[in-house]
Amino acid sequence: MPLVASRFRPAWWLRGPHAQTLWPAFFRRRPRIDITWERVELGDGDFLDLAWSGPTHGRIVLLLHGLQGSIHSHYATGLMQAVNAHGFRACLMHFRGCGREPNRLPISYHSGKTDDPQTISEHIERRHGQAPYAAVGVSLGGNVLLKWLGEHGATSSLHRAVAISVPFRLADAARRLERGASRLYQRHLVSSLQAAYRSKFARMPSPLDVDVDRLDTFRLFDDQVTAALHGFAGVDDYYTRCSSRAFIPAIQVPTLILHARNDPFMFADTPPQSDELSPSVTLELTADGGHVGFIGGRWPWRAEYYAEQRAAEWLAQSSTMGADG
């Protein structure tokens, strides 16, 4: 069955969408792991920063972070540690502008920019002697991953994949984040995008004539900045062409999608229906879990992070098994 019930049970001390979403960002102790950095020079004159961890000769898992994420995101080193424990070598690709310094070109990254992970996959195969075995995408990175998988279909070099808390329909997510308490997440993330824009274009002239301080919603920012910088006809064109939900039926790599029904970044009907899933895709829905939360455990000082453990287990399954493993 492509749609499965989840064994995840939220911690009794951390129930509800906002508690699950916010607690790890503020209170989680990030695992300390050894990181090796690599900078990849791109053909267009820009660069991408990779953060590596785990056994040198292990099969490689490519990790794609969320909006304004990085190695410092609350889930990053935990996810890396979890896949390392299963014998994988983790490679966290920082999207343009999210690495150790601003990127060089006016363009940045967005929810549908799949050419950069494709370039990095090819680079890894050339430089490290093996293509990535699998990939994990979180939030925006999950949307990029599902779109990438759908675009390549049977030609994808990946053997397994996991996508966590994906904004399947970008227009839905933009509307949801303008409502109720979810406006707090929008305010935080849009402020971060505005600051990144100001920092970047303090170093180079901007091709846009825009006052980013007035762009206080995702829809406004995506229309006046994201779409404008990346060649879209406007925000609706961007959202339509880059929403991952339309690409899911074409996925042919065994893929797990983990999603909470109470994700405060999305509506209840934002995830795909079972008849939209390809035979290679398993959608695991939880009642609780928030956005990139999925925290269990008996006590706060012994919290358990279900998403990263579930992802690592899924990747460790034999690539010959069915997608509902």
Secondary structure, DSSP 8 states (H G I E B T S, - for coil): --EEE------TTS-SHHHHHHHHHHH--------EEEEEE-TTS-EEEEEEES-TTS-EEEEE--TT--TTSTTHHHHHHHHHHTT-EEEEE--TTSSSS--SSS----TT--HHHHHHHHHHHHHHSS--SEEEEETHHHHHHHHHHHHHGGG---SEEEEES--SSHHHHHHHTTSGGGHHHHHHHHHHHHHHHHHHTTSS--S----GGG--SHHHHIIIIIHHHTT-SSHHHHHHHH-GGGGGGG--S-EEEEEETT-TTS-TT-S--GGGS-TTEEEEEESS-TTTT-EE-SSGGG-EEHHHHHHHHHHHS-TTS-TT-
